[in-house]
Amino acid sequence: MTEETTQLKHFTTIDFFNLALGFLGLQFAWQMRIALAEPVTSSLGASPFLYSLIWLAGPFSGMVVQPIIGILSDNTKSRFGRRRPYLFMGAIITAIALFLFPHSAGISDMISHLFHISMPAWGGLLIAAILIWVIDACINIAQGPYRSLIPDVVPQEQNAKANSYISLAIGLGSVIAMIVAPTLKWLFNYQMPVAAQFAMAGIAFVLAMTWTCMTIHEKSTLNMDISKSDDGKSFWQNLKEFFLMSPEVGKICWMQFFTWIGMMCLMIYVTPFVIHTVFGFPDATSVAVDKNAYNNAQNFALICLAVFNLVCFLVAIPIANFAEKFGNKKVHIISMLSMVAAYLGLAIFKTDSTLVLFFMGLSGIGWASVCALPFAMLSQYIKPGTEGSVMGIFNIFIAGPQVFVCTLVGWLINKATINGGINHHYELTFYIGAACLLCACTFTSRIKEKLKK
């Protein structure tokens, strides 16, 4: 393993773009799932709390799938390398589920007709929940090995820059995904169907991931001893030593834990926040809803996410440059504090659509840092041969917080009703998120970064 990991080719700008393109497609698919899952599930009768429970697919998939896939990819022997088989298969299965998801009600009816069984009234919602679990699980199958691919093929001194290109791809992929439907509506007065948007996401994911798999080459692992690192110790011994060798790893994990409580407060609830709080619409099943106006509110939620991710795209590389000059820790704290300010602005000025758009953009600065710098901090401690399992276990500190948001925060919003119970105080999620991001900043301030050689 030593020869392979110490003689990595220096990445050019083109190499970084090739590496990042697949993640652009992954984020395209993930952002569509974030933005449009709520309108689909609420139209099938899901309450805010039930919607939150359906969201548990993501964290449970992350906590279970990524560590398992990480270990498997570390020990995979194939002529295509360790990571690429998982990247490609994850994209293919995700795309199929994305195609099917908006047709959940029709699938329920088809099952009832083909097998001559009476599906319950909530059959469509059950199918939708199952497909969300498939989407999230398969995105995790691709995402874990993708993060592990970076230390596999990129020299360590370029890891921060590689992760910043991933941030750039996350921002750009999300922007493209979010602006298509609003742009078509604005230019041609054509409302793109939700099903077409999910289909577009699936195609984008497969095409982008195929490009990365074709242009970023791992060495064949068929004839390699990948169960041991170069010091002869077992895989599990090295993994155990990784977590014991530095207290800074624990601080990074706690930083990530509180960061992702804050992040998921936005990710899960931003679309219902815009539709139901900023625009004041009741749930989508209400006969009193003006569907055209509701679609406009939904499009504005997409625009908010597009601005959020556009800022992420614009500042991703500058953040990498600042991190190289001033250190990952300082830049990350400043970036997260900007997100704290944005969250408070969203909660306080919740009915002013212009200010909501501004604060969504401001929060994109923190998002760009969250997508890159924690992984750059962690990469300093990864031992060769354990990249996949380490990234998989680190993902527990991303996925675990989502359980808290999906359950307790979801329950709180479900209870905090207004207008006779037909709407909810979605702005509460941003107060909770701001508090958790401040906790993350505290842990970040205590991390002692390794000095550059």
Secondary structure, 3 states (H helix, E strand, C coil): CHHHHHCCCCCCHHHHHHHHHHHHHHHHHHHHHHHHHHHHHHHCCCCHHHHHHHCCHHHHHHHHHHHHHHHHHHCCCCCCCCCHHHHHHHHHHHHHHHHHHHHHHHHHHHHHHHHCCCCCCCHHHHHHHHHHHHHHHHHHHHHHHHHHHHHHHCCHHHHHHHHHHHHHHHHHHHHHHHHHHHHHHHHHCCCCCHHHHHHHHHHHHHHHHHHHHHHCCCCCCCCCCCCECCCCCEHHHHHHHHHHCCHHHHHHHHHHHHHHHHHHHHHHHHHHHHHHHHCCCCCCCCCCCCHHHHHHHHHHHHHHHHHHHHHHHHHHHHHHHHHHHHCHHHHHHHHHHHHHHHHHHHHHCCCCHHHHHHHHHHHHHHHHHHCCHHHHHHHCCCCCCCHHHHHHHHCHHHHHHHHHHHHHHHHHHHHCEEHHHCEECCCHHHHHHHHHHHHHHHHHHCCCCCCCC
